[in-house]
Amino acid sequence: MATIEIGRCGSTGVKRSKTTSKIISAAEAVATIVDGSNLTLGGFAHSLTPIAMVHEMIRQGKKDIDLTSMGECWAADFLAGAGALRRARLSNYMFEGYGRCLNFSRGVQEGRIQVEDYSHFGITSRLQAAALGVSYLPIKVMAGTDILNVKTFDEDKYKTVQCPFTDEEYVAVRSIQPDVAIIHASRADLSGNTQVFGASSIIEEQARAAKRVIVSVEEIVSSAEIMKKPESTILPSFMVDAVVEVPFGAHPGGMFRYYNQDDKHIGRYWEASRTPETFQEYLNEFVYGVQDLWGYLKKIGIRQLMTLRADPKLGY
Amino acid sequence: MSTDYRIQELLAVEVSRHLIDEEVVFIGIGTGGPAFIRAVGIPLTACRLAQLSHAPNLVPMLGPLIDPDLDTLPSSLRDDYELVHWHSKAQIPEQEALDVFKRGKMGVGFVSGAQIDPYGNLNIVAIGDYDKPKVRLVGPLAQTDHCAFAKRTFITMEHTKRQFVEKVDFISGAGYLGGPGERDRVGLRQGGPGLVFTDYCVLDFDEKTARMKIKSLHPGVALETVVENTGFELIISDDIEVTPEPTSTQIELIRQRIDPEGLLLEARVQ
């Protein structure tokens, strides 16, 4: 490891030699996130969730986190259950296959978490505006709905604008630039060229929108290996500030071509999230009760992990 | 005519009759239980029925997945992650899926909700006060986007006074908003709710008032039952039809070929 300094190459003026590695540990990466940060976490529901990074955030006692994502409700629910979530701008709070996100819903119902709803397209447009480097984007959706009518914490989230060419009216949504994007991906090389196999949700937009990008991956591979499959690279190295290696880092979610999702454990999480007490027990056992990812994986057990592991010869 | 059918089979057959060949049909996924049967099970069965009869080139879209092979269902349809293995024509990033809507390429968007009002406005955000709701729900998802961009939405609902209300607590999906011309006023130039499917009846919307109207009653359902279970005044015309019963061939197709394991219409998990 050559440096733990995080800062986008070019934007910070920090010179890097070609061999500089961006690899740091999960604990080091999470330590750079200050309380009250506005984060965007990659993934949709049970897919591509950076669970290992979320665990580490909870272990480090992060507080007052703002989340600005589209579908990343599992992270929202985890952080809500650990008392770390302050405000959320998402479009999806469905715990897939089960129903509502219970920790999150309880936090909103009890007035502990402020929420600002968006449609998928509404929130991605705010992120996309930041990714494109423009201060707003004109869109059509959400017009006429209470998503725009109710007052929320971002008072300036939208205005109505007229097209300078056709006079047509649009909803203009303001760009939003999260402080940090945490993206879980399949693999990366030392300098951060990041690849994802399978559906990628909106993680490209999230990374392009954020001020800093931390990528967690299933495995670190050589640049030569990355170059064999350039079509899978979703983030080139200059978009990535730090790389964290976390095998099984999405468990109990699955990672296409690495391991299947652990349905039993997902069910266990959801059952635990029914009450604050049972969720605290869950956190005590699987997050606070272990030192790091390795401790967590030991708790899950080699036998279970091997059962979930993908077998390329069998197709899966 | 078959006499032995379940309500979800009748609904799948009825929905399929209204699907048009070559149209793109969007189905959202992620729920479980009875909500799954309404949001995914019935729409997907209807798509396959339509493909096997009058609409061979119908294009179903499930989240980022386009035109999957409906003869080989994945082990679970309750979870986006499972779809990554499904044989399909394309898997596109979410942003591009949303672009498909924007370009007006979507024919039918299937939607559902915890509340619906006489103008077809939907709520899946919160019951009660927004800031401190009685029940916080799943959020707008892409439903707001379907309601804005689809040529028409097909709404599948549980039919009680709790769901069919005079005024929804939060409009997360635009129906006809406050009445005729309202969509146009806010810049939604096309689309709007097409049909509503419940366990009692099929409803559509009156052209003059944009209010909900009974189109057909399912066999054996009394008009009073629908009225009693609706929390607002429905338009009742004198040409209410009876929803056709499924034929034995259609029932056989559903049970033998489309959904032999009950993954769709019974929300079973393999």
Interface residues (C-beta under 8 A of the other chain):
Chain A: F44 A45 H46 S47 M70 G71 C73 L90 S91 N92 Y93 M94 E96 G97 Y98 G99 R100 C101 F104 S105 R106 V108 Q109 E110 G111 Q114 V115 D117 Y118 S119 H120 F121 G122 T124 Q128 K140 V141 M142 A143 G144 T145 D146 I147 N149 V150 E168 E169 Y170 V171 G198 A199 S200 S201 I202 E204 E205 G253 G254 F256 Q261 D263 Y316
Chain B: I29 G30 T31 G32 G33 A35 P64 L65 S76 R78 D79 D80 Y81 E82 L83 V84 H85 Q91 P93 E94 Q95 L98 F101 K102 V125 A126 Y130 D131 K132 P133 K134 V135 R136 L137 V138 G139 P140 L141 A142 Q143 T144 D145 A148 F149 F170 I171 S172 G173 A174 L177 E182 R183 V186 G187 L188 V269
